[in-house]
């Protein structure tokens, strides 16, 4: 079974069917493959006299009947082998006639008559049913407020242009289908970039909130060099496995101490002073043995 890329997969389990005769029944996971299998099965089991009512029923369910019927036509074409018998071929032909009839009805209900505001020079192409103007497409896209509507509209225009028998093409303008596809890609890229930007803005907002969050700083009740000497011991003397117990640069340890401690008066510590105290050559800055923390 070859599939067609249906946009709307309106199927239900048998127990939830409101109209078991015309509902598309899928008991397993509803995906493209299972939907297409069930749709072909429904077509093969229905009486031909039920085909018009079946298509009308599906039209009332889907949001975009024209897209759905285009995909139905594609599904039939992809699986022509299923209709090789004489009886099945009759079904196949009957469905195609109904599809063309429905498409004509849909197009006649939304025929886009040329108006004075759209000069001939801005019309890309014309068919028997309507004309195609990319200039109008851009204006209509500008009136839509969300990306799904824009993407769906452009897909419908591309599909309709493919299905139309165009008798006039304005060679001074770019190909209508290519322009619609280019605009579709641009809108899809804009959507991706907008999502990325929103994500980055949210992350930046969280980062700023965390930076503004007050950090607990420990206040020392005595000389600073008692603390810095304890770090010096762990940086240069204590080596449980051959490496210093704390293996960081003086500048990094000094910043950590300044970020997390206050002096005995509750004041911020000086980065330069702490770096001096941590230097292994500045033994004059070490506390007396009576005050020294022994590790």
VENQUI-V646513 format. One record per residue. N is the residue number from 0. RES is the residue in one small letter. PHI is phi in whole degrees, -180 to 180 (none if undefined). PSI is psi as a letter, one per 20 degrees, with the letter a starting at -180 (* if undefined). Layout:
((N | RES | PHI | PSI) (N | RES | PHI | PSI))
This chain:
((0 | x | none | o) (1 | x | -90 | q) (2 | x | -97 | r) (3 | x | -127 | q) (4 | x | -80 | m) (5 | x | -66 | p) (6 | x | -81 | h) (7 | x | -112 | p) (8 | x | -107 | m) (9 | x | -92 | n) (10 | x | -138 | q) (11 | x | -140 | q) (12 | x | -68 | q) (13 | x | -56 | h) (14 | x | -67 | h) (15 | x | -103 | j) (16 | x | -68 | p) (17 | x | -85 | h) (18 | x | -136 | n) (19 | x | -56 | h) (20 | x | -71 | h) (21 | x | -110 | i) (22 | x | -68 | q) (23 | x | -87 | o) (24 | x | -97 | p) (25 | x | -132 | o) (26 | x | -85 | h) (27 | x | -89 | a) (28 | x | -63 | p) (29 | x | -84 | o) (30 | x | -136 | r) (31 | x | -56 | g) (32 | x | -63 | g) (33 | x | -66 | h) (34 | x | -64 | g) (35 | x | -65 | h) (36 | x | -59 | g) (37 | x | -68 | h) (38 | x | -68 | g) (39 | x | -63 | g) (40 | x | -61 | g) (41 | x | -64 | g) (42 | x | -63 | h) (43 | x | -75 | h) (44 | x | -96 | h) (45 | x | -71 | q) (46 | x | -73 | q) (47 | x | -61 | h) (48 | x | -67 | i) (49 | x | -90 | i) (50 | x | -57 | g) (51 | x | -60 | g) (52 | x | -68 | h) (53 | x | -64 | g) (54 | x | -65 | g) (55 | x | -61 | g) (56 | x | -63 | g) (57 | x | -67 | h) (58 | x | -61 | h) (59 | x | -74 | i) (60 | x | -87 | g) (61 | x | -81 | q) (62 | x | -78 | h) (63 | x | -127 | n) (64 | x | -57 | h) (65 | x | -66 | h) (66 | x | -67 | g) (67 | x | -61 | g) (68 | x | -72 | h) (69 | x | -64 | g) (70 | x | -70 | h) (71 | x | -63 | g) (72 | x | -62 | g) (73 | x | -64 | h) (74 | x | -63 | g) (75 | x | -62 | g) (76 | x | -65 | h) (77 | x | -69 | h) (78 | x | -122 | k) (79 | x | -59 | h) (80 | x | -62 | h) (81 | x | -69 | i) (82 | x | -114 | k) (83 | x | -75 | h) (84 | x | -72 | r) (85 | x | -62 | g) (86 | x | -66 | g) (87 | x | -67 | h) (88 | x | -63 | h) (89 | x | -62 | g) (90 | x | -62 | g) (91 | x | -56 | g) (92 | x | -65 | g) (93 | x | -62 | g) (94 | x | -65 | g) (95 | x | -63 | h) (96 | x | -62 | g) (97 | x | -66 | h) (98 | x | -62 | g) (99 | x | -64 | g) (100 | x | -63 | g) (101 | x | -64 | g) (102 | x | -63 | g) (103 | x | -63 | g) (104 | x | -62 | g) (105 | x | -65 | g) (106 | x | -67 | h) (107 | x | -67 | h) (108 | x | -79 | i) (109 | x | -134 | k) (110 | x | -60 | p) (111 | x | -101 | n) (112 | x | -74 | p) (113 | x | -61 | p) (114 | x | -121 | r) (115 | x | -61 | h) (116 | x | -72 | i) (117 | x | -112 | n) (118 | x | -63 | q) (119 | x | -57 | h) (120 | x | -68 | i) (121 | x | -101 | j) (122 | x | -96 | o) (123 | x | -73 | g) (124 | x | -159 | r) (125 | x | -138 | q) (126 | x | -125 | a) (127 | x | -65 | h) (128 | x | -89 | h) (129 | x | -162 | r) (130 | x | -117 | r) (131 | x | -124 | o) (132 | x | -127 | o) (133 | x | -68 | h) (134 | x | -60 | g) (135 | x | -69 | h) (136 | x | -59 | g) (137 | x | -61 | h) (138 | x | -64 | g) (139 | x | -67 | g) (140 | x | -59 | h) (141 | x | -65 | h) (142 | x | -85 | i) (143 | x | -84 | p) (144 | x | -100 | i) (145 | x | -128 | q) (146 | x | -64 | g) (147 | x | -57 | g) (148 | x | -65 | h) (149 | x | -65 | g) (150 | x | -64 | g) (151 | x | -64 | g) (152 | x | -61 | g) (153 | x | -66 | h) (154 | x | -62 | h) (155 | x | -65 | g) (156 | x | -64 | g) (157 | x | -63 | g) (158 | x | -63 | g) (159 | x | -68 | h) (160 | x | -64 | g) (161 | x | -62 | h) (162 | x | -83 | i) (163 | x | -84 | q) (164 | x | -92 | n) (165 | x | -78 | p) (166 | x | -110 | i) (167 | x | -135 | p) (168 | x | -128 | p) (169 | x | -82 | o) (170 | x | -72 | i) (171 | x | -82 | i) (172 | x | -110 | q) (173 | x | -69 | r) (174 | x | -59 | p) (175 | x | -59 | g) (176 | x | -63 | g) (177 | x | -65 | h) (178 | x | -66 | g) (179 | x | -64 | g) (180 | x | -65 | h) (181 | x | -64 | g) (182 | x | -67 | h) (183 | x | -61 | g) (184 | x | -63 | g) (185 | x | -61 | g) (186 | x | -66 | g) (187 | x | -63 | g) (188 | x | -66 | h) (189 | x | -61 | g) (190 | x | -62 | g) (191 | x | -63 | g) (192 | x | -64 | h) (193 | x | -64 | g) (194 | x | -63 | g) (195 | x | -65 | g) (196 | x | -64 | g) (197 | x | -62 | h) (198 | x | -66 | g) (199 | x | -65 | g) (200 | x | -65 | h) (201 | x | -65 | g) (202 | x | -65 | g) (203 | x | -65 | h) (204 | x | -64 | g) (205 | x | -65 | h) (206 | x | -63 | g) (207 | x | -64 | h) (208 | x | -63 | g) (209 | x | -68 | h) (210 | x | -66 | h) (211 | x | -78 | i) (212 | x | -64 | p) (213 | x | -62 | p) (214 | x | -104 | p) (215 | x | -69 | p) (216 | x | -115 | p) (217 | x | -85 | p) (218 | x | -90 | p) (219 | x | -87 | p) (220 | x | -106 | l) (221 | x | 171 | a) (222 | x | -60 | q) (223 | x | -68 | h) (224 | x | -69 | i) (225 | x | -66 | g) (226 | x | -70 | g) (227 | x | -64 | h) (228 | x | -67 | h) (229 | x | -64 | g) (230 | x | -67 | h) (231 | x | -61 | g) (232 | x | -60 | g) (233 | x | -72 | h) (234 | x | -85 | h) (235 | x | -126 | h) (236 | x | -109 | g) (237 | x | -79 | o) (238 | x | -134 | n) (239 | x | -65 | h) (240 | x | -131 | k) (241 | x | 92 | i) (242 | x | -112 | q) (243 | x | -58 | q) (244 | x | -58 | h) (245 | x | -121 | o) (246 | x | -113 | m) (247 | x | -137 | r) (248 | x | -75 | q) (249 | x | -57 | g) (250 | x | -62 | h) (251 | x | -69 | g) (252 | x | -66 | h) (253 | x | -61 | g) (254 | x | -63 | g) (255 | x | -61 | g) (256 | x | -64 | g) (257 | x | -65 | h) (258 | x | -75 | i) (259 | x | -123 | i) (260 | x | -133 | q) (261 | x | -125 | q) (262 | x | -77 | a) (263 | x | -66 | i) (264 | x | -97 | j) (265 | x | 83 | j) (266 | x | -94 | q) (267 | x | -65 | q) (268 | x | -87 | q) (269 | x | -86 | p) (270 | x | -60 | g) (271 | x | -65 | g) (272 | x | -64 | g) (273 | x | -65 | h) (274 | x | -62 | h) (275 | x | -65 | g) (276 | x | -62 | h) (277 | x | -82 | i) (278 | x | -63 | p) (279 | x | -67 | i) (280 | x | -86 | i) (281 | x | -95 | m) (282 | x | -70 | i) (283 | x | -68 | i) (284 | x | -92 | i) (285 | x | -76 | q) (286 | x | -74 | r) (287 | x | -62 | q) (288 | x | -58 | h) (289 | x | -65 | h) (290 | x | -100 | i) (291 | x | -68 | p) (292 | x | -83 | p) (293 | x | -95 | p) (294 | x | -104 | *))
